[in-house]
Amino acid sequence: MTEQEARQILGVTEETPWEEIMRKYNTMFENNAKNGSFYLQSKVHRAKECLESLKAKDQGTAPPT
């Protein structure tokens, strides 16, 4: 997944603070877990993983496992 696609899925920009990204992720993930789509839930999760790996590269650390 590209960074652009990940940001589009989560509805964030490059300027969005990480805390806001996580709030959006948690809301979208939980909404799809309760009464949504497993497919959409997995896309939201992959988008977060993509942005986490980019954040880790920028900070020079390994992404969380």
DSSP file (Angstrom, degrees, kcal/mol; ACC not computed):
  #  RESIDUE AA STRUCTURE BP1 BP2  ACC     N-H-->O    O-->H-N    N-H-->O    O-->H-N    TCO  KAPPA ALPHA  PHI   PSI    X-CA   Y-CA   Z-CA
    1    1 A M              0   0    0      0, 0.0     2,-0.1     0, 0.0     3,-0.0   0.000 360.0 360.0 360.0 138.8    0.0    0.0    0.0
    2    2 A T     >  -     0   0    0      1,-0.1     4,-2.4     4,-0.0     5,-0.2  -0.432 360.0-115.9 -82.7 161.3    1.3    3.4   -0.8
    3    3 A E  H  > S+     0   0    0      1,-0.2     4,-2.7     2,-0.2     5,-0.2   0.905 117.0  54.1 -60.5 -41.6    1.5    6.3    1.7
    4    4 A Q  H  > S+     0   0    0      1,-0.2     4,-2.2     2,-0.2    -1,-0.2   0.920 109.8  46.2 -60.8 -44.9   -1.0    8.3   -0.3
    5    5 A E  H  > S+     0   0    0      2,-0.2     4,-2.6     1,-0.2    -1,-0.2   0.914 111.9  51.6 -64.3 -42.6   -3.5    5.4   -0.2
    6    6 A A  H  X S+     0   0    0     -4,-2.4     4,-2.0     1,-0.2    -2,-0.2   0.921 111.7  46.6 -60.5 -44.3   -3.0    4.8    3.5
    7    7 A R  H  X>S+     0   0    0     -4,-2.7     5,-2.3     1,-0.2     4,-1.2   0.875 112.0  51.4 -66.4 -36.6   -3.6    8.5    4.2
    8    8 A Q  H  <5S+     0   0    0     -4,-2.2    -2,-0.2    -5,-0.2    -1,-0.2   0.918 108.8  50.5 -66.3 -43.2   -6.7    8.5    2.0
    9    9 A I  H  <5S+     0   0    0     -4,-2.6    -2,-0.2     1,-0.2    -1,-0.2   0.919 118.1  38.4 -60.4 -44.6   -8.1    5.5    3.8
   10   10 A L  H  <5S-     0   0    0     -4,-2.0    -1,-0.2    -5,-0.2    -2,-0.2   0.582 108.3-124.5 -85.5  -9.9   -7.6    7.1    7.2
   11   11 A G  T  <5 +     0   0    0     -4,-1.2     2,-0.3     1,-0.2    -3,-0.2   0.910  65.5 127.4  70.0  42.3   -8.5   10.5    6.1
   12   12 A V      < -     0   0    0     -5,-2.3    -1,-0.2    -6,-0.1     2,-0.2  -0.818  46.4-142.9-127.1 166.2   -5.3   12.2    7.2
   13   13 A T    >   -     0   0    0     -2,-0.3     3,-1.1     4,-0.1    -9,-0.0  -0.629  39.3 -94.6-117.1 178.9   -2.6   14.4    5.8
   14   14 A E  T 3  S+     0   0    0      1,-0.2    -1,-0.0    -2,-0.2    -2,-0.0   0.766 125.2  54.3 -65.3 -24.2    1.1   14.6    6.2
   15   15 A E  T 3  S+     0   0    0      2,-0.1    -1,-0.2     0, 0.0    -3,-0.0   0.546  79.5 114.3 -87.5  -7.7    0.6   17.3    8.9
   16   16 A T  S <  S-     0   0    0     -3,-1.1    -4,-0.1     1,-0.1     5,-0.0  -0.467  72.5-117.8 -67.7 127.6   -1.8   15.2   10.9
   17   17 A P    >>  -     0   0    0      0, 0.0     4,-1.9     0, 0.0     3,-0.6  -0.299  20.1-117.1 -63.5 150.5   -0.3   14.4   14.4
   18   18 A W  H 3> S+     0   0    0      1,-0.2     4,-2.4     2,-0.2     5,-0.2   0.853 114.1  59.0 -57.7 -37.1    0.2   10.7   15.1
   19   19 A E  H 3> S+     0   0    0      1,-0.2     4,-1.9     2,-0.2    -1,-0.2   0.889 106.7  47.3 -61.3 -39.4   -2.2   10.8   18.0
   20   20 A E  H <> S+     0   0    0     -3,-0.6     4,-2.5     2,-0.2    -1,-0.2   0.881 109.2  53.9 -69.6 -38.4   -5.0   12.0   15.7
   21   21 A I  H  X S+     0   0    0     -4,-1.9     4,-2.7     1,-0.2    -2,-0.2   0.926 110.0  47.7 -59.4 -44.3   -4.1    9.2   13.2
   22   22 A M  H  X S+     0   0    0     -4,-2.4     4,-2.9     2,-0.2    -2,-0.2   0.870 109.5  52.8 -67.4 -36.3   -4.4    6.7   16.0
   23   23 A R  H  X S+     0   0    0     -4,-1.9     4,-2.3     2,-0.2    -2,-0.2   0.936 112.6  44.6 -62.5 -45.8   -7.8    8.1   17.1
   24   24 A K  H  X S+     0   0    0     -4,-2.5     4,-2.7     2,-0.2     5,-0.3   0.921 113.8  50.6 -64.3 -43.3   -9.1    7.8   13.5
   25   25 A Y  H  X S+     0   0    0     -4,-2.7     4,-3.2    -5,-0.2     5,-0.3   0.955 111.2  47.7 -58.0 -51.4   -7.7    4.3   13.2
   26   26 A N  H  X S+     0   0    0     -4,-2.9     4,-2.5     1,-0.2     5,-0.2   0.905 113.5  47.8 -59.3 -43.2   -9.2    3.1   16.4
   27   27 A T  H  X S+     0   0    0     -4,-2.3     4,-2.4    -5,-0.2    -1,-0.2   0.946 116.0  42.8 -62.8 -49.3  -12.6    4.6   15.5
   28   28 A M  H  X S+     0   0    0     -4,-2.7     4,-2.0     2,-0.2    -2,-0.2   0.902 114.9  50.1 -65.5 -41.5  -12.7    3.1   12.0
   29   29 A F  H  X S+     0   0    0     -4,-3.2     4,-1.5    -5,-0.3    -2,-0.2   0.937 113.9  44.2 -63.1 -47.4  -11.3   -0.3   13.2
   30   30 A E  H  X S+     0   0    0     -4,-2.5     4,-2.0    -5,-0.3     5,-0.2   0.900 110.8  54.2 -66.4 -41.2  -13.9   -0.6   16.0
   31   31 A N  H  X S+     0   0    0     -4,-2.4     4,-2.0    -5,-0.2    -1,-0.2   0.901 112.2  44.3 -60.2 -40.2  -16.8    0.5   13.8
   32   32 A N  H  X S+     0   0    0     -4,-2.0     4,-0.9     1,-0.2    -1,-0.2   0.751 109.8  56.4 -77.5 -23.0  -16.0   -2.1   11.2
   33   33 A A  H  < S+     0   0    0     -4,-1.5    -2,-0.2    -5,-0.2    -1,-0.2   0.875 112.9  41.3 -71.5 -36.8  -15.4   -4.8   13.9
   34   34 A K  H  < S-     0   0    0     -4,-2.0    -2,-0.2    -5,-0.1    -3,-0.1   0.956 142.8 -14.4 -78.8 -53.1  -18.9   -4.2   15.3
   35   35 A N  H  < S+     0   0    0     -4,-2.0    -3,-0.2    -5,-0.2    -2,-0.1   0.049 113.8  80.5-145.4  29.5  -21.1   -3.8   12.2
   36   36 A G  S  < S-     0   0    0     -4,-0.9     2,-0.4    -6,-0.2    -4,-0.1  -0.072  81.7 -59.8-116.4-143.6  -18.9   -3.2    9.2
   37   37 A S     >  -     0   0    0      1,-0.1     4,-2.5    -2,-0.1     5,-0.2  -0.896  20.9-145.8-115.3 134.0  -16.8   -5.2    6.8
   38   38 A F  H  > S+     0   0    0     -2,-0.4     4,-2.4     2,-0.2     5,-0.2   0.872 105.5  56.0 -61.4 -36.1  -13.8   -7.4    7.6
   39   39 A Y  H  > S+     0   0    0      2,-0.2     4,-2.0     1,-0.2    -1,-0.2   0.942 110.0  43.1 -61.2 -49.0  -12.4   -6.2    4.3
   40   40 A L  H  > S+     0   0    0      1,-0.2     4,-2.4     2,-0.2    -2,-0.2   0.890 112.0  54.7 -65.5 -38.2  -12.6   -2.5    5.3
   41   41 A Q  H  X S+     0   0    0     -4,-2.5     4,-2.1     1,-0.2    -1,-0.2   0.911 109.3  47.5 -60.5 -42.3  -11.3   -3.3    8.7
   42   42 A S  H  X S+     0   0    0     -4,-2.4     4,-2.6     2,-0.2    -1,-0.2   0.868 109.8  52.7 -69.4 -35.4   -8.2   -5.0    7.2
   43   43 A K  H  X S+     0   0    0     -4,-2.0     4,-2.2     2,-0.2    -2,-0.2   0.909 109.8  49.2 -64.1 -41.0   -7.7   -2.0    4.8
   44   44 A V  H  X S+     0   0    0     -4,-2.4     4,-2.0     2,-0.2    -2,-0.2   0.916 112.2  48.5 -62.8 -43.3   -7.8    0.3    7.8
   45   45 A H  H  X S+     0   0    0     -4,-2.1     4,-2.3     1,-0.2    -2,-0.2   0.919 111.6  48.6 -64.4 -43.9   -5.3   -1.9    9.7
   46   46 A R  H  X S+     0   0    0     -4,-2.6     4,-2.3     1,-0.2    -1,-0.2   0.857 108.6  54.9 -64.9 -34.9   -2.9   -2.1    6.7
   47   47 A A  H  X S+     0   0    0     -4,-2.2     4,-2.2     2,-0.2    -1,-0.2   0.922 109.0  47.4 -63.8 -43.5   -3.1    1.7    6.3
   48   48 A K  H  X S+     0   0    0     -4,-2.0     4,-2.5     1,-0.2    -2,-0.2   0.918 111.2  51.2 -63.6 -43.2   -2.0    2.1    9.9
   49   49 A E  H  X S+     0   0    0     -4,-2.3     4,-2.3     1,-0.2    -1,-0.2   0.899 108.7  51.9 -60.6 -40.7    0.8   -0.4    9.5
   50   50 A C  H  X S+     0   0    0     -4,-2.3     4,-1.9     1,-0.2    -1,-0.2   0.938 112.4  44.2 -61.1 -48.1    2.0    1.5    6.4
   51   51 A L  H  X S+     0   0    0     -4,-2.2     4,-2.4     1,-0.2    -1,-0.2   0.847 110.9  55.5 -68.6 -33.1    2.1    4.8    8.2
   52   52 A E  H  X S+     0   0    0     -4,-2.5     4,-2.6     2,-0.2    -1,-0.2   0.917 107.7  48.7 -62.7 -42.9    3.8    3.2   11.2
   53   53 A S  H  X S+     0   0    0     -4,-2.3     4,-2.1     1,-0.2    -2,-0.2   0.887 112.3  48.2 -67.4 -36.7    6.6    1.8    9.0
   54   54 A L  H  X S+     0   0    0     -4,-1.9     4,-2.2     2,-0.2    -1,-0.2   0.899 111.6  50.2 -67.2 -39.9    7.1    5.3    7.4
   55   55 A K  H  X S+     0   0    0     -4,-2.4     4,-1.8     1,-0.2    -2,-0.2   0.911 110.2  50.4 -63.0 -42.7    7.1    6.9   10.9
   56   56 A A  H  X>S+     0   0    0     -4,-2.6     5,-2.6     1,-0.2     4,-1.0   0.898 109.6  50.6 -64.4 -40.6    9.7    4.4   12.1
   57   57 A K  H  <5S+     0   0    0     -4,-2.1     3,-0.4     1,-0.2    -1,-0.2   0.910 109.8  50.6 -62.0 -42.0   11.9    5.1    9.0
   58   58 A D  H  <5S+     0   0    0     -4,-2.2    -1,-0.2     1,-0.2    -2,-0.2   0.847 116.5  40.9 -64.2 -33.7   11.7    8.8    9.7
   59   59 A Q  H  <5S-     0   0    0     -4,-1.8    -1,-0.2     2,-0.2    -2,-0.2   0.528 111.3-120.2 -92.0  -7.0   12.7    8.3   13.3
   60   60 A G  T  <5S+     0   0    0     -4,-1.0     2,-0.3    -3,-0.4    -3,-0.2   0.794  73.6 115.5  73.7  28.6   15.3    5.6   12.5
   61   61 A T  S   <S-     0   0    0     -5,-2.6    -1,-0.3    -6,-0.2    -2,-0.2  -0.824  71.1 -98.3-124.3 165.4   13.7    2.9   14.5
   62   62 A A        -     0   0    0     -2,-0.3     3,-0.1    -3,-0.1    -9,-0.0  -0.578  44.9-106.2 -79.6 145.0   12.1   -0.4   13.8
   63   63 A P        -     0   0    0      0, 0.0    -1,-0.1     0, 0.0   -10,-0.1  -0.331  44.7 -92.2 -66.5 154.3    8.3   -0.5   13.5
   64   64 A P              0   0    0      0, 0.0    -8,-0.0     0, 0.0   -12,-0.0  -0.312 360.0 360.0 -65.6 152.0    6.4   -2.2   16.4
   65   65 A T              0   0    0     -3,-0.1     0, 0.0     0, 0.0     0, 0.0   0.401 360.0 360.0-104.5 360.0    5.6   -5.9   16.1
